[in-house]
Amino acid sequence: MSGLPHRLPEAALGGRAGRLIDRSQTLSFTFDGKTLTGHPGDTLASALLANGVRVVGRSFKYHRPRGLIGIGSEEPNGLFAIGDGARMEPNIRATQAELYDGLTAQSQNRWPSLDFDVGALNARFSRLFPAGFYYKTFMWPRVFWKHIYEPFIRRAAGLGPPPQDADPDSYEQVHVHCDVLVVGGGVAGIAAAKAAMDAGARVIIADESARFGGITDLEGGTIDDIDPVEWMRATVAELAANERVQVLKRTTVSGHYDHNYAVMMERVADHNPALIAAGAPRHRLWKVRAGEVVLASGAIERPLAFADNDTPGIMLSSAVRGYVARYGVTPGHDAVIITNNDDAYRTAQTLFEAGVNVARIIDTRPDAQGTLVDRVKAFGTRLTFSSGIAGVVREAGGKGLRAIKVAPLRRSGRVGDVETIPCDLVCMSGGWNPAVHLFCHVTGKLDFSEDLASFVPGTTNERLRVVGAANGTFDLPSILKEATAGGHAAAKAAIGKAGRAPKAPTARADSEGPMEPVWFMPAEGAKNEGNKHFLDFQNDVTAADVELAVREGYRSVEHVKRYTTLGMATDQGKTSNINALGIVADALEISIPQVGTTRFRPPYTPISFGAFVGQKRGALFQPIRRTPIQSWHEVNGADYEPVGQWRRPYCFPRASETREQAVIREVLAVRTKVGLLDASTLGKIEVSGPDAGKFLDLMYTNVMSSLKVGRCRYGLLMNDQGFLFDDGVVARLDDDRFLVHTTSGNADHTAAWFELWHQTEWPKLNLFITPVTEQWAQFAIAGPKARQVLQSLDSDLDFSADAFKFMDYQAGHLNGAPVRVFRISFSGELSYEVATPAGRGLALWQAVIDAGTVHGLEPYGTEALHVMRAEKGFIMIGDETDGTVTPLDLGLSWAVSKKKADYVGKRALQTPALQRPDRRQFVGIETDDPTFVLPDGVQAIDGTDASAAEPIGYVSSTYYSPTLDRSIAFALIERGSERMGETVHFPIDDRLVAGKIVDPVFYDKEGERQNV
Amino acid sequence: MSDIAWTGPLAHRDPAASDALDIEIADRSDISVLDLRIGSKDTKARAAASKVLGFDLPTDPRSSASASDVAAYWFSIDQWLIIAPREGLVALEQALAEALGSHRHALTDVSDMRAILRVQGESCRAVLSKCIPIDMYADEIAPGYVRRVTLGEIAAAMICVADDPDVFDLLVFRSYADYAMTWLEEAADAGRSLSLFRPDTPPAV
């Protein structure tokens, strides 16, 4: 014996008490800082009960002391913050937390301490906190909400606190497919999985618990003449040994989605910190695509609604039985059982056999017969029929149970003939609710079973079947027959053939008499005023709250749910749902099926954010693309900016330089000497075939088919609404081969755009579209000395002005590497873009750097590129375009063909709306103060009265130009092209900045520099 | 002047320690790849290409064909990837171009466009299940199988090279090679071993 007040001796229950724990080892853990002990095999819940801990938390709204009521995922009260620091996780159900040495648990929802809680004052004023209280009270005055009501409510309410630091643990996701997914590892699930396995199906069976078997270990009977536990153990071993079966423990199927896609969360390492230390993920999210689903999720016992039924010491009957049998723990020493069915008699038997006094069995039914009842009668236990609990005698502060008051159940009127029975444990059983949650996630419709007084699965459009208790089948022989047939049928449906249907194992079980629903037990006192019959323990919703909601006019159960918050806590009303429906039905004087039920939604139990995120954090947060030159950028101090998923060098700051200083230096280097830009991210698409030119004429605004081999042309791409979406240089590589350049961000989109039009509109055109962006490293060598740099490399190309003209394309070699060279310029300088196969990129880049050093070559980044293109009046897709701008707005009519019969966007561009003269047009802006750089995006107005004016446009690009030593900007201004020389104003904070509308080409208007 | 060296897409990374991973991952990006397009109904052009290759271009979805060290992978109804050693590529490309000369086709050398990662080892399919949403245990994933897939969040192609023991090639676009390798190494981390569809210790009852 371990010496703990509530741990039963090993000899109890015929030597079977605590079959899951290892009494030879002791583990220590802390609860609110106090050190307690338990054994391997314990849950936090069983260990707390063994230590005599009754109060485990305070309730959500009234801060009433609460104890454990359940033993599994249905537990509404026993929520703890487990772990320390960044590893602390709130709202963990103690019933599912496996005990390990050093576990630290903190109770929640109490301040300053569990023992003394300020919020418990809420309970004293509880008449002021009726259903819909927040909606009613905090509506007025409106301004109070943000600063007074909300902060107060947030501090006083809520469940556990979130951890404050980044999660140090790792998570992962795995995709898995199977013929049959069996949800639940109880006896039904095991039998179904075995039948599916034997039929040849690939099977996954998952259970939320560390242990398989569900609650069959607590139900007695035999399977194939042996103890059901032995039968299940042997069968699970058979499943696990089969390489076509995946057996998953600690894995909750949390959601079922269309087409039998299911999401499961496996708690890989929560039970053992050593696994985390060894590198294991804490949780693993399984994304399952199943051919067929067999739902064997069991059933959840219902509490009973009597006054003060939330007093610590009042628990579900099956849970008490489980604590005794599995963990050798009795939550009390003098028990009373309150039931409306036969199953609770098993609890009486277990308690009796474990040596725990059963003071009384109160049965709400007029009578009960059968072997279970007879056996208990034989122990000499007193039974009281047709009665209920009319009240609870609580310890000071409501922290425990002293006695209950029993009274005959009458349909109406006052409670009389009250008898007080001293006890410290009440085992309640209000019947069983099939766990139909997953059945309902997709299309499942429920039927109401009068026999069970509960909803059971009805029809579904999914390839899903329900077996065992989840289907309302509770008797062991029937469960095995249904599950075996279900598993076999599922396998057959999934794989087409499955052989002869197997015979289910033979089982024997005690028969049970019918249950009788009871939704509400009257309490002493007139009209039960002031009594709390709790329905939803986690959200503190009482029967009176639900009745009030109905009295106030709520009829739909979905409205009652939201008004009262019933079933909206983290347990989603697992223990409260049907009881509440009973109350609503009574109040509306209709039947429960007429009331209907609220919708069940994923997740069945909460999922960690880490599991949702999986691997996608840190370096894998999103894909980052690397150019072939990236490693050079890294060792040479590049300062990056994101461009799509690329990280392009914004500039290359030297030791003490700011970003701005670096950009200025880089611009001047290109303007006066020579610069080198990594342009590998540029989109590249080869369009080849006899009709390639014809096709490009249809895509581009200008004519491409007339391009001569070895020449390049700038082109514009419009969508079919006439708006510009991309631009770039097209080169004709060969008679029937064009190379299209796109902007970095539009590479994939443009290739898909071409395919779309080719495949849907002009499939007869003879051509192929091949995206080759990643095949090539590409860099711009720009500046007055660019030619000299290239000429100093070993090449078969003649770079002289006459042999290699502006807008020429030639293929050849540089230092032996194959290259494609385009003499094009985005900076306005003499410029060559050199492309080489990606693998040669890094070495060629280095060779250019080496050759360029004597000429003062400097690498430059995207910002210098942008400044220089702006100095030259070149538009930038994404700056000067936003999806509403046409080529005409940008003054690019020279690139828009008037001769071509058709091309994408042509007709739209001719509509009156896009031809209006008062559209916003592309202009340059020179601020009156040349040192002032306008903010990007600032609005422009006519006149000087900012308060009255309508904006006439906005700034689309704005820079300090080192070349001109002044600020420059582009703007889109109404009738801009007619307004050259006019002054407009830009309201910035409280002042107006004046600027003159000018030609957008600020530098080298004749283009002499690029033509040398 | 020195020759311009070829640099692989993963040259900047240190390889993982050999015992750190459940599988072996090797970079074989230095092999060459041709992108071949032929009209889906153009049997003559297909025959011309097949003659050069020495085997019929595969026309079944997700299939491949090969002879000696050249293999062709079905990529769509009118697209194949021809994977061959770098040496001899120029000759192969020229021979194909000549044979296809008058037929409607496109032949593009894309040898540097992708990274090709070879993964092998007993845990291959379990590790790839953490990377790719398809059923890695499907019977159809046998040697010669090729499929375009999503790896993590990127486009990839997967080739089953051999089974027993499993060998797979993963093709990803070059710029994503580092991302793919990071994802693979994390999925294959020995501390995160996953036993999938294998005999396993049964849970307690």
Interface residues (C-beta under 8 A of the other chain):
Chain A: L20 S170 E172 Q173 V174 H175 V176 H177 G185 R202 D207 A210 R211 F212 G213 D217 V229 M232 R233 V236 A237 L239 A240 A241 N242 E243 R244 V245 Q246 V247 K249 A278 G279 A280 P281 R284 K287 R289 Q615 K616 A619 L620 Q622 P623 I624 R625 R626 T627 P628 Q630 S631 E634 W646 E686 S688 G689 P690 N766 F768 T770 V772 E774 Q775 W776 L793 D794 L814 N815 G816 A817 T836 P837 A838 G839 R840 G841 L842 A843 L844 A847
Chain B: M1 S2 D3 I4 A5 W6 T7 G8 P9 A11 H12 S29 D30 D35 R37 D78 R104 H105 A106 T108 D109 V110 S111 D112 M113 R114 S129 K130 I132 P133 I134 D135 M136 Y137 A138 G152 E153 I154 F173 R174 S175 Y176 A177 D178 Y179 T182 W183 E186 A187 D189 A190 G191 R192 L194 L196 F197 R198 P199 D200 T201 P202 P203 A204 V205
